[in-house]
Amino acid sequence: MTEIFRAAIQRGASDIHLKAGDVVRARIHGQLVPMTQQRLSHEQIRALALKLIPREADRKRIDDLTDLDCSWGMAGLGRFRVNILRQRGSLMIVLRVIPFEVPTFEDLRLPAVLEAISSNERGLILVTGITGSGKSSTMAAMVQFINQHWPRHIVTLENPIEFLHRDMKSSITQRDVGTDTHDFNDGLRAALRQDPDVILIGEMRDTETIDIALKAAETGHLVISTVHTRDSMQTMSRLISYFQPSQQEMIRIRMADTLQAIISQRLLPRRDRSGRVVACEVMVVTGTIRDCIRDLERMHEIPDLIAEGRDHYGSQTFDQHLADLVREELVTFEVARAAASKPSDFELNMKFLDPSSAAPQVSTRSRDRSEFGSRG
């Protein structure tokens, strides 16, 4: 099995799927690819699960497990985020490949404005996107940037811990939810008493976590977290909708006061088929955007403000970044148009700015490879 894992990683796999009654499959550049011809038995999956589970208490109850998250690593092979689940009465394992080296903004081809966003001393920064869109890699790059430049105490709450950070200029405390703390809410409340400068929360998924995160940002901490939403507008609407209608106006005001930026991302197949590249919407929160967040009647103005703030603030819409990727010949026009927020407007703008960009493109080879291409 170790050799199968190694072969999958060498081919650029982001995930490996192991299921009783099926072959080993790996997600390579976004596609699920068979890695073996032989099907796995229930006994093989159970034996492997016992090796991957770190806690003895969990191993003892393996026959009763329905869902379990943990991390696992092997010298010379790599580290993995592991999810063990049960389907049709049998165990299944999904492993997400985690690089040993923490990526940089340059490795991930992220916009340069993320350096300025990560330099904030307080407030709330959200990284959003669907599962597998590279949110963990982006947050790890932000922590790495802070770690390289400022003497701060960074507390992370993760389930499970993914990238392992070494202390550089900063001191980094990484807490595994379920092992080092009971849950996100307990860990977040405790973090406020641990003299943090920066708090990273693996995911904001309920009103209590959102409320504590806002309090942390209001009291002078920099809070970085994720939400499973497609863009800035949906992110703000989703967070507000978690609360009762009587509370939503106050939450809107608190978000307007604390929010520093929302980075939303999608992974697209490269034109040369060598992997995937990230497309980002970046909302840098300005005074005008804060006014729009406070006023429900003005929320619709925010996408235009993001587009207009590109030169001065470094913000950008998905469609603006997609146009850049087409011009740089990193993705095809067809892929970019399919991913655009407004496909018809995107096509018209591309034809207006560069008529040749909207023509069908033939795949070519490129030496420019992104970390997202192999990791997802």
NORWOGI-V602499 format. One record per residue. N is the residue number from 1. RES is the residue in one letter. PHI is phi in whole degrees, 0 to 359 (NA if undefined). D_FIRST is the distance of its C-alpha to the first C-alpha in Angstrom with 1 decimal. Layout:
N&RES&PHI&D_FIRST  N&RES&PHI&D_FIRST
//
This chain:
1&M&NA&0.0  2&T&300&3.8  3&E&293&5.4  4&I&294&5.0  5&F&301&6.2  6&R&297&8.6  7&A&297&9.9  8&A&295&10.6  9&I&295&12.4  10&Q&297&14.3  11&R&272&15.5  12&G&90&16.9  13&A&293&14.9  14&S&261&16.6  15&D&216&14.5  16&I&232&11.3  17&H&249&12.1  18&L&232&10.4  19&K&220&13.1  20&A&300&14.1  21&G&87&15.7  22&D&227&14.2  23&V&283&11.8  24&V&287&9.4  25&R&237&12.1  26&A&229&12.8  27&R&270&16.4  28&I&244&17.6  29&H&53&21.3  30&G&91&21.9  31&Q&252&20.7  32&L&275&17.9  33&V&240&16.1  34&P&295&13.9  35&M&250&10.7  36&T&222&10.2  37&Q&259&13.0  38&Q&280&11.7  39&R&275&12.4  40&L&274&10.6  41&S&265&13.0  42&H&301&14.7  43&E&294&13.9  44&Q&295&10.0  45&I&295&10.8  46&R&298&13.4  47&A&297&11.5  48&L&292&9.0  49&A&300&12.3  50&L&297&14.0  51&K&286&11.9  52&L&276&12.4  53&I&285&16.1  54&P&279&18.3  55&R&262&21.5  56&E&300&22.4  57&A&299&24.8  58&D&287&22.2  59&R&296&19.9  60&K&294&23.0  61&R&252&23.7  62&I&300&20.3  63&D&286&21.9  64&D&252&24.5  65&L&293&22.5  66&T&246&23.1  67&D&211&22.1  68&L&209&20.7  69&D&251&20.2  70&C&201&18.8  71&S&233&17.1  72&W&209&14.3  73&G&214&13.7  74&M&221&12.2  75&A&302&14.6  76&G&82&14.0  77&L&245&11.4  78&G&150&13.5  79&R&244&14.7  80&F&221&14.1  81&R&270&16.6  82&V&247&15.2  83&N&239&17.0  84&I&253&16.5  85&L&225&19.0  86&R&239&20.3  87&Q&222&21.3  88&R&51&23.3  89&G&84&22.8  90&S&246&19.0  91&L&283&16.5  92&M&222&14.8  93&I&231&12.9  94&V&238&13.8  95&L&248&12.8  96&R&262&15.4  97&V&286&14.8  98&I&242&17.6  99&P&295&18.9  100&F&293&19.9  101&E&276&23.3  102&V&287&25.6  103&P&287&27.0  104&T&256&30.7  105&F&301&33.0  106&E&292&33.2  107&D&303&29.5  108&L&270&29.4  109&R&58&32.7  110&L&271&34.4  111&P&301&38.2  112&A&299&40.1  113&V&297&41.9  114&L&295&38.9  115&E&295&40.0  116&A&294&43.4  117&I&297&41.8  118&S&290&39.7  119&S&278&42.8  120&N&299&44.5  121&E&272&45.4  122&R&208&45.5  123&G&111&44.9  124&L&243&42.0  125&I&240&39.4  126&L&243&37.2  127&V&246&34.2  128&T&234&33.6  129&G&153&31.6  130&I&287&29.3  131&T&302&25.8  132&G&84&23.6  133&S&265&26.8  134&G&92&26.0  135&K&298&28.2  136&S&298&26.1  137&S&296&26.0  138&T&295&29.8  139&M&295&30.6  140&A&297&28.6  141&A&295&30.6  142&M&294&33.8  143&V&298&33.0  144&Q&298&32.3  145&F&297&35.6  146&I&298&37.5  147&N&300&35.8  148&Q&280&37.0  149&H&241&40.6  150&W&223&41.9  151&P&277&42.2  152&R&235&41.1  153&H&262&39.2  154&I&252&36.3  155&V&250&34.9  156&T&248&31.7  157&L&241&30.8  158&E&227&27.3  159&N&220&25.0  160&P&269&22.6  161&I&295&23.3  162&E&255&21.5  163&F&289&23.0  164&L&264&24.2  165&H&259&27.7  166&R&265&29.7  167&D&294&33.4  168&M&239&35.6  169&K&284&39.0  170&S&261&37.9  171&S&255&36.6  172&I&246&33.5  173&T&252&32.8  174&Q&254&29.5  175&R&245&29.5  176&D&269&26.6  177&V&293&28.2  178&G&103&27.6  179&T&245&27.1  180&D&268&29.9  181&T&208&32.1  182&H&294&32.6  183&D&207&32.5  184&F&300&33.4  185&N&294&37.1  186&D&298&37.4  187&G&294&35.5  188&L&289&37.7  189&R&298&40.9  190&A&293&40.0  191&A&301&39.1  192&L&294&42.7  193&R&259&43.8  194&Q&251&41.4  195&D&52&43.5  196&P&274&41.1  197&D&259&42.1  198&V&231&39.0  199&I&237&37.0  200&L&254&33.8  201&I&248&33.0  202&G&307&29.6  203&E&197&31.4  204&M&261&35.0  205&R&233&34.8  206&D&205&38.0  207&T&297&41.7  208&E&294&41.4  209&T&297&38.7  210&I&298&40.7  211&D&297&43.9  212&I&293&42.7  213&A&298&41.1  214&L&296&44.5  215&K&298&46.3  216&A&297&44.2  217&A&293&44.9  218&E&292&48.6  219&T&264&48.9  220&G&101&47.9  221&H&260&44.1  222&L&266&41.8  223&V&246&39.3  224&I&240&36.3  225&S&207&34.4  226&T&235&32.8  227&V&220&33.9  228&H&275&32.3  229&T&225&35.2  230&R&271&35.8  231&D&203&38.7  232&S&298&41.3  233&M&298&43.8  234&Q&294&41.3  235&T&298&40.0  236&M&295&43.5  237&S&297&44.4  238&R&296&41.3  239&L&297&41.9  240&I&294&45.6  241&S&290&44.9  242&Y&297&43.0  243&F&262&46.5  244&Q&296&49.5  245&P&308&52.1  246&S&292&54.5  247&Q&260&52.0  248&Q&293&50.9  249&E&296&53.7  250&M&292&53.1  251&I&297&49.4  252&R&300&50.3  253&I&294&52.7  254&R&295&50.1  255&M&296&47.5  256&A&299&50.2  257&D&283&51.0  258&T&254&47.5  259&L&294&45.3  260&Q&256&44.8  261&A&192&42.4  262&I&233&39.9  263&I&250&37.1  264&S&250&35.7  265&Q&220&33.0  266&R&223&31.3  267&L&257&28.6  268&L&238&29.8  269&P&294&28.3  270&R&290&29.7  271&R&298&32.3  272&D&270&30.5  273&R&63&27.2  274&S&270&25.4  275&G&154&24.3  276&R&229&26.3  277&V&230&29.4  278&V&272&30.9  279&A&247&34.3  280&C&238&36.2  281&E&257&39.2  282&V&237&40.7  283&M&257&43.5  284&V&273&45.4  285&V&280&47.7  286&T&258&51.3  287&G&301&54.5  288&T&293&55.1  289&I&294&51.7  290&R&300&52.3  291&D&298&55.5  292&C&290&53.8  293&I&294&51.2  294&R&292&54.1  295&D&253&56.0  296&L&305&54.3  297&E&290&56.8  298&R&252&55.6  299&M&304&51.8  300&H&295&51.9  301&E&281&53.1  302&I&298&49.9  303&P&304&48.0  304&D&292&51.1  305&L&293&51.3  306&I&298&47.7  307&A&297&48.5  308&E&289&51.9  309&G&271&50.5  310&R&297&48.2  311&D&291&50.5  312&H&273&51.9  313&Y&249&49.0  314&G&85&45.9  315&S&285&45.0  316&Q&197&43.7  317&T&272&43.1  318&F&303&40.0  319&D&295&42.3  320&Q&296&43.6  321&H&290&40.2  322&L&299&39.2  323&A&298&42.3  324&D&299&41.4  325&L&295&37.9  326&V&292&39.7  327&R&296&42.3  328&E&279&39.7  329&E&61&38.0  330&L&268&34.6  331&V&227&34.6  332&T&280&36.7  333&F&299&39.7  334&E&297&38.4  335&V&295&35.3  336&A&296&37.5  337&R&297&40.1  338&A&296&37.6  339&A&270&36.4  340&A&293&40.0  341&S&292&41.7  342&K&230&44.7  343&P&305&43.8  344&S&294&47.4  345&D&296&48.7  346&F&299&45.8  347&E&297&46.7  348&L&296&50.4  349&N&295&49.8  350&M&295&47.6  351&K&293&50.3  352&F&290&53.0  353&L&282&51.3  354&D&205&49.9  355&P&306&50.6  356&S&288&48.2  357&S&292&45.3  358&A&274&45.5  359&A&278&45.3  360&P&304&42.2  361&Q&244&40.0  362&V&265&38.1  363&S&300&34.6  364&T&231&34.8  365&R&264&32.5  366&S&221&32.6  367&R&274&31.4  368&D&281&31.5  369&R&241&28.0  370&S&254&27.5  371&E&303&24.8  372&F&297&24.8  373&G&300&23.8  374&S&254&20.2  375&R&252&20.0  376&G&64&22.1
//
